[in-house]
Amino acid sequence: MGQWRRIAGFRVVVSWPDAGYAAPPLTRPAVPVRSRLAGLAGAMLVLGGLAAVGFAVGAQQHAPQPALSAAGKVGKIRGMTLSRSAPVSVQIPAIGVNSRLLHLGLNSNGTMAVPSLTTSSALAAWYKYSATPGQVGASVIEGHVDSLSGPAVFYRLGALRPGNTINVKLADGVTAIFRVTGVREYTKTSFPAHTIYDATNYAALRLITCGGEFDYRTGHYLSSTVVFASLISSRN
């Protein structure tokens, strides 16, 4: 099912399956309700898609895409963890990102909420039903790749490489330092939601934005760029 909406005078499409949430695999292990919600919501977001006719259309420019050499791995590189504390901001020196973090949950239709394209495209958002950065589990931070006026907060996310660092400041004053282990692009029709959103046994961080080719007919990006990172240290 598709529905047309207007954002800043442009028509954008938001679509999702008529039957609602897709059923999880039969072999899926038992996980807490919030973890299941996060995985399903994330799958809905990337399978349905949310895109605006924005910078990519008007300027014919494309954000950096992950190189095959940057695929790396999705597993842990160290085993340390931090106490639960909500994230305040994220800094990624290699691509010039320094953003305050919004805290977003789910839309009324069950999809993951995203920052407003018209007022918050320069800000990243932490998915508040995921682990806090540094906790055991997968912490998820999302952001737009572009907007109606130009590049957005995660425009250069695909340029990251294994070994780059991501610093997330927490409300308790601690800064969690993550090292990128892999940067990958997935088509939205084969997005591995369980790998990305499900709980892990180490402190994992996932950064997500749209990527790949832009479909001018539907107003959708055809892929998603995902950065995998693991906690390596912290500082006060």
BELTA-V54028 format. One record per pair of residues at least 24 apart in sequence whose C-alpha atoms are under 7 Angstrom apart, sorted by sequence separation. I is the first residue (numbers start at 1). J is the second residue. D is the distance in whole Angstrom. If there is no record, write none. Layout:
I;J;D + I;J;D
//
This chain:
99;123;6 + 100;124;7 + 101;125;5 + 102;126;6 + 103;127;6 + 104;128;6 + 105;129;7 + 205;229;5 + 99;124;6 + 101;126;6 + 103;128;6 + 158;183;7 + 204;229;6 + 205;230;6 + 121;147;6 + 204;230;5 + 203;230;6 + 204;231;6 + 16;44;7 + 203;231;6 + 124;153;6 + 117;147;6 + 122;152;5 + 123;153;6 + 121;152;5 + 122;153;5 + 16;48;5 + 121;153;6 + 15;48;5 + 15;49;7 + 188;222;6 + 14;49;7 + 187;222;6 + 188;223;5 + 14;50;6 + 187;223;4 + 188;224;6 + 13;50;7 + 186;223;5 + 187;224;6 + 185;223;7 + 186;224;5 + 12;51;7 + 185;224;6 + 186;225;7 + 12;52;5 + 185;225;5 + 12;53;7 + 184;225;6 + 185;226;6 + 134;176;6 + 184;226;5 + 10;53;7 + 133;176;7 + 183;226;6 + 184;227;7 + 183;227;5 + 87;132;7 + 182;227;6 + 183;228;6 + 86;132;6 + 87;133;7 + 182;228;5 + 85;132;6 + 180;227;7 + 181;228;6 + 84;132;6 + 180;228;6 + 181;229;5 + 180;229;4 + 179;229;5 + 180;230;7 + 84;135;6 + 178;229;6 + 179;230;6 + 82;134;5 + 83;135;6 + 178;230;5 + 179;231;6 + 81;134;5 + 82;135;5 + 178;231;4 + 179;232;6 + 81;135;6 + 177;231;6 + 178;232;5 + 81;136;6 + 154;209;7 + 176;231;7 + 177;232;6 + 97;153;7 + 177;233;5 + 176;233;6 + 177;234;5 + 176;234;5 + 138;197;6 + 175;234;5 + 176;235;7 + 138;198;7 + 174;234;7 + 175;235;5 + 95;156;6 + 138;199;5 + 174;235;6 + 175;236;6 + 137;199;5 + 138;200;6 + 174;236;4 + 137;200;4 + 173;236;6 + 136;200;7 + 137;201;6 + 145;209;6 + 136;201;6 + 137;202;6 + 138;203;7 + 139;204;6 + 140;205;6 + 141;206;6 + 142;207;6 + 143;208;7 + 144;209;6 + 145;210;6 + 45;111;6 + 136;202;5 + 137;203;5 + 138;204;5 + 139;205;5 + 140;206;5 + 141;207;5 + 142;208;5 + 143;209;6 + 144;210;7 + 44;111;6 + 45;112;6 + 136;203;4 + 137;204;6 + 138;205;6 + 139;206;6 + 140;207;6 + 141;208;6 + 142;209;6 + 158;225;6 + 135;203;5 + 138;206;7 + 41;110;6 + 42;111;7 + 134;203;5 + 41;111;5 + 42;112;6 + 94;164;7 + 41;112;5 + 133;205;7 + 92;165;7 + 92;166;5 + 91;166;6 + 92;167;6 + 91;167;5 + 90;167;6 + 91;168;6 + 90;168;4 + 89;168;6 + 90;169;6 + 89;169;5 + 87;168;7 + 88;169;5 + 87;169;6 + 88;170;5 + 87;170;4 + 88;171;6 + 86;170;6 + 87;171;6 + 85;170;6 + 86;171;6 + 85;171;6 + 85;172;6 + 72;162;6 + 38;129;7 + 55;146;6 + 70;161;5 + 38;130;7 + 54;146;7 + 55;147;6 + 63;155;6 + 64;156;6 + 66;158;5 + 70;162;6 + 54;147;5 + 55;148;5 + 63;156;6 + 65;158;5 + 66;159;6 + 54;148;4 + 55;149;6 + 64;158;5 + 65;159;6 + 34;129;6 + 53;148;7 + 54;149;7 + 55;150;5 + 64;159;6 + 55;151;7 + 134;231;6 + 74;181;6 + 73;181;6 + 74;182;6 + 72;181;6 + 73;182;5 + 8;118;7 + 72;182;4 + 71;182;5 + 72;183;7 + 70;182;6 + 71;183;5 + 70;183;5 + 71;184;5 + 66;183;6 + 66;184;6 + 66;185;6 + 81;203;6 + 79;202;6 + 76;202;7 + 47;188;5 + 46;188;5 + 47;189;6 + 46;191;7 + 65;211;7 + 65;212;7 + 43;193;5 + 42;193;6 + 80;231;7 + 80;232;7 + 77;230;6 + 78;231;7 + 39;193;6 + 74;228;6 + 76;230;6 + 78;232;6 + 39;194;6 + 39;197;5 + 38;197;6 + 39;198;6 + 35;198;6 + 35;199;7 + 53;219;6 + 52;219;6 + 51;219;6 + 51;220;5 + 50;220;6 + 51;221;7 + 49;220;6 + 13;219;7 + 12;219;7
//
